[in-house]
Amino acid sequence: MNGRHTQRGLRFQAEMLHRSRIPWDSLMKNHLLALGAFTRPELQRLIDRALTLKAEGKAGVRHQQLAGRKICLLFEKPSTRTRVSFEAAMYGLGGQVIFMSAKESQLGRGEPLKDTARVLSRYVDAIVVRTFGQEVVEELARYATVPVINALTDLHHPCQVLSDLMTVIEEKGELSELQTVWIGDGNNMANSWIEAASVFGFPLTLACPAGFDPNGVILEQARARSPRPIEVLRDPAAAIRGADVINVDVWASMGQEAEQEKRLGLFKSYQLNSDLLARAGKGAIVLHCLPAHRGEEITEEVLEGPQSVVFDQAENKMHIHAAILESFITGAK
């Protein structure tokens, strides 16, 4: 088949997909936009594969599953760990990476997202997007004929939480019986942890100041799906009591810098320090997706202490990203 016929075929497939009556929820299976679109076995397979790739890599196995494949990192938000871990993951599988910031792409000049999606689909095998609005990744996914991977929006951070779950499994084993706690802002990380709790069936308690709760729709849907309680409290000391896994994040995310001073006062009692950590269960582990503001949401003592698995967690981003790219590009889900 010549190139012209191939392109016509792709265009026909895209048009038929868009016009079809296939439910949007089922189309989301072709993309990774939020954890709630998947079942526990589907997400568990990604984590298991990441654990295997990690072990093989440390044993000196050279991976080339994605040789000849390309991805585009389309980032409107700056990044250190997410960018480098996706690039390292793709290169580690034998593939190639094209990085574009908003100022380097037509997104910053008002090109319709549907045009960007259809053009990039003809150049690369997956589009990895880090942006502000969830509607951006959803619109790209509607029109792309290659997988769209959500590397962060203001509403969800699914890849990060998958690497967090991988870290918990490495440290603690089975997820479903672990008392898991989120302390701080009800942000995109909190939303993805809520979805993870509903999919994997572990109990989750969130401690958030009034006015900073997680997304209400996500919380309601997760509670309806989850076999275990998902609670939102105001008192971090009550939330952390007996916890096995403790999650914290910065108090002001990207785009909220103007609220930094206000939040410092409102979140002061939500700092994870040694006194608060002492209320957790014996052997509890501490997670933070980084970057950390030492002395704000977490103290130096806790971040660098024996219960912190923060840097293992950071490494695991690369391994889970490798599993995601391999799975979605090759279709081996």
N, C-alpha and C positions, 0 to 999 in steps of 0.2 A: 504494500500500500504506500503510495507516495505521500509527501508531506501535506499537499493540499487536501487530499482526501482525509488524512488523519485529522487535520484541523477542522474540517467540516464535520467529521464524526464527533469530535469533542464539543463543538458548538451545538450540534444536534442533541447530544446527551445532556448538556447543560440546560438547554431550552426545555427539553422534555422533563428534566428533573424539576425545574422551576414551575412548570405548568401542571405537574402531576399532583395527585391527591395524597401522596405519601405524607403522613403526619410530620410536622416539624420536629417532634420529639424523636422520631426514628431517624430523621436526617442528621440529628445531632450526634448520632452514633458514629458518623463518619468524621467527626471533628471532636476536639476536646475543649469545650467551652466552659463546662461546670461539672462538678462531680455528681450532682443529682441526676444526671441523664443516664447514669450507668448502674449496673448491678454490682453486688459484692464480688461475684466470681470474675467479672470483667476487670474490676479494679485490682483484685487480688492477683490476677495473672500479670498485670503490669508490674506490681511490686515484686512478685516472685521472679519475673524476668530480670528486673533491675538487680536483685540480689545475686542472680546467676551471672550476669554480665560483670558485676563488681568482683565476684570471686574469680571468674575467669581472667579478668584483667590483672588482678593481683598475682595470678599464677603464670602470667606471661603470655596468655592467649591473645593473639592479634585478631581483631574483628574487622571484617570487610563486608558486612552484610549490605551496607548502603554505598558501596563503591559505584561511582558513576551517577549517584543521586545528588540533588541540590536542594537546599532550603533557603528561604528568605526570612531573615529576622527583620521585622518591620516594627520599629520601636519609636513610639511617641514619648515615652517616659525613659529617663536615663536609668542605667543599670550597671552593676558590676558583676555580681554573682550570677544573675539570670543570663546575661549575655555570654559571659565566659563559659558557664556550665553548658549552655546549649551548643556553643561553638565547639567546646572540647568533646562533647558527646557526639556530635556529627562527624568531626574529624576522626574521632576514635572508632567510628564505624566505617571509615573509608570514604565518607561523603565530603561535600563542599558546602560552604556557607557564603551567602551574600548578605551583608548587613546594611540596613538603610534606616537612618533617623528620619523624623518627620520633615526636617528642613531639607533633606536630600531626596524626598519623594514628592509625588504630586498630592499626597494627602494634605500637606501643608499649604497647597495652592487651590484647594477646593475641588479636586477631581472627585467625581462620584465613586463611592466605595465599590459599587458593583462593577465599575470599569476596572478599577485596580485589581479586584478579585479575579476577573476573567483574564486580564492580561498576565498577571503573575502566575496564574495557573498554567499558562503555556510555557513558562520559563523554568519553573521549579517544581519540586515534588511535594512540598509542604510550605505553609506560611505560618510563621510563629510571630504572634502579635502581642505587644506590650503597649497598652493604651489607657485612656481614661474611661470612656463609656463602654459598658457591656454591649450596647447596641452596635458598636463598631465591629466587634468580633462576630456578632450574630449576622450583621449585614454581609460581611465578607464571606461567612460560611454559606449564606444563602446562594451566593453566586459563584463561589470557587468550585472548581472540579478537582481540587486537591485538598488534603486535610488542612484545616485551620486549627492551630493550637493556641490557646489562651495562656500567655506567659504573664499575665496580670491585667486586671481591670480594676476599677474602683469598687466593683461588686464582688468579684471572685478572684481567687488565686489558686486554681486547682492543682497545677504542677507542683507548687511549693508544698501544699498539704500532702500530696502523694509522697514527696520525699520525707516529710515529717512522719507519716505513717510507716514508711519503710524503716526509719530510724527507731521508732517505737518497737516495731517487730524485732529488729536486731537486738534491742536492749531488753525487751520484756516478753516477747513471744506473742501469744494470742491477744488480740485487741479487745474482744467483746467483754471481758471481765474487768478491764482496767478503768479505774475512776479517772476521767480526764477533765482538766480544768483549763479554762481560758480566763485570763485576768487582764482587763484594760479596755481599750476601745472596741466597740462592736463593728470592726472594719471588714475589709474583704477577706482577710485571713479568718476572722471569726465566722463569717458566712460560709466559707469553704469547710471549716471544721464542723460546723453544724450539719452540712450536707454529708460529710464523711461519717459523722456519728449515726445519721439516719440510714446510710447504706451499710455500714459495717455492724451496726447494732450495739455500740458501746455507749455507756452513760456519759453525758457531757454536762458540765456546769459552767456557766459563764458569769463572771463578776464584772459588771460594767456600771459606770456612773449613770445616774438618771440623765436621759437625753442623748446617751451614746450607745443605745442598744443596737444589736445586729438588725439586719433587714427583717421586717415583720413578715413579709410574704414568705421568704426563705425559711424563717423559723416555723411558721404555721405549717408549711408543706412538709418540713422535716419531721415535726412532731407527729403529723398524721401518718407518716411512713415508718417511724422508728419504733422498735419494740421496747426501747429503754428510754428513760426520761432525759429530756433536754431542758435544762432549767436556766433562767436568768435571775441572778441575785444582785444585790447592791453591796453586800458585805464580802470583801475578798477573804477575810479570815474564816467565814462560814463556808465559802465555796471551796477553799483549799483543804479543808479538814479531811484527812485520810486519802488525799489524791495520790495517784500513781504517776500521772503525767501532767506537767504544768507548762502551759504556753503563755508567753508574753510577746508583745510587739511594741514598737514605738507608739507614743501617744498622739503624735501628729504625723500623718502619712504625707506622701508627696501631693502637693496641691493644697495642703492645709497649713502651710507654714505661717500664715497670718494669724492662726489660732494658737500658736505655740505657747505664748505666755499665759493665755487664758486656760489652756489645758493643763499646764504645769500645776496650777492651783487646784483644779477640779480632780486631777488624777493622783494627787500626792499620796493619798492613802492606799493606792493600788500598786505601789512599788513592790517588786519582788525582792525582798531583803532576807537576811538570815532568820530574823524573827518570824516572818510570815512563812518562810519555807519550813521552819521547824514544826508547823502545824500539819504539814503534808504527811503522807504515809512513809513508812520506813523504806528507803530505797527509791523514793520518787526521783524521776528525772526531769530536767529543766530543758525546755526548747525555746529558741528565739530564732526567727528567720533572718535576722541581721538586715541592715546595720543596727547595732545596739547603741543606745545613748546611756552609757554608764552613769549611774547616779540619778537617772530619771526612772524609767520603767523597770530597771534591774540594777543591782549594785555590782561593783567590780568583784566583790567577794563571792557572790552567787554565780556570776557569769564564768568566772575562772575556777569555781569550786569543783569538787569531785562529783557532784550530781548533775553538772552541766554536760550535755551531749551536743552542744551547739555547733562545734566544728565538724563532728561526724555528720550532723544534720546538713551542714553546708556542702560537704563532699557528696552526700547522697543526692543532691540536686543533679549532679552530672550523670549519675547512674540511672536515676528515674527518667531523666530527659532522654538518655540513650534508649531506654526501653520504650518510651512513648514514641520517639521518632521511628524506631524499627517497626513497632507494631502498626502505627497508622500509615506509614509510607508503604510497607510491604503488604498490609492487610492481614497480618498474622495475629489477629486478636483472639 
